[in-house]
């Protein structure tokens, strides 16, 4: 009896997970997080959408897997949300520096952040940074005009990441973490709690 398969979607195999990730990276880079569907990724990879869910869960989980970072930002940012808005600026800075000062995590993050200089990688950086990392913090804290506020927060945090970790500009690159936190936290706190211009 023949065991060959006819045309159609391939079943799960050791290569299936890699094919799904390759398809996801291409579509996320081209269409962004919002514009990419599980169905589209499955179609591109030649598998059933249920198989994508089986390997990766929801779309946000697939996106994080495609980024190949060694930390789940949703878990890392959960304490910032839980602690409330009154100390959000300081708490966010502590989390950012704790993650980025870890050499093993930093290597995976640097590869993503450097993608901002590549047109195809810009969507991944933008959607990952705002959509998965910072956006949920603003919503979780119940901020008014949360999307606006978190863009301002992102401008400070991303600027810090670029200067301290990517370009390694002194004295910021070697500045003690506590000094960085005390310098940036008040500005971030203003974005969280001050009135925004109308």
Buried (B, 14 or more C-beta within 10 A) or exposed (E): EEEEEEEEBBEBEEEBBEBBBBBBBBBBBEBBBEEBBBEBBBBBBBBBBEBBBBBBEEBBBBBBBBBEBEBEBBEBBBEBBEBEBEBBBBBBBBBBBEBBEEEEBBEEBBEBBEBBEEEEBBBBBBBBBBBBBBBBBBEBBEBEEBEBBBBBBBEBBBEBBBBBBBEEEEEBEEEEBEEBBEEBBEBBBBBBBEEEEE
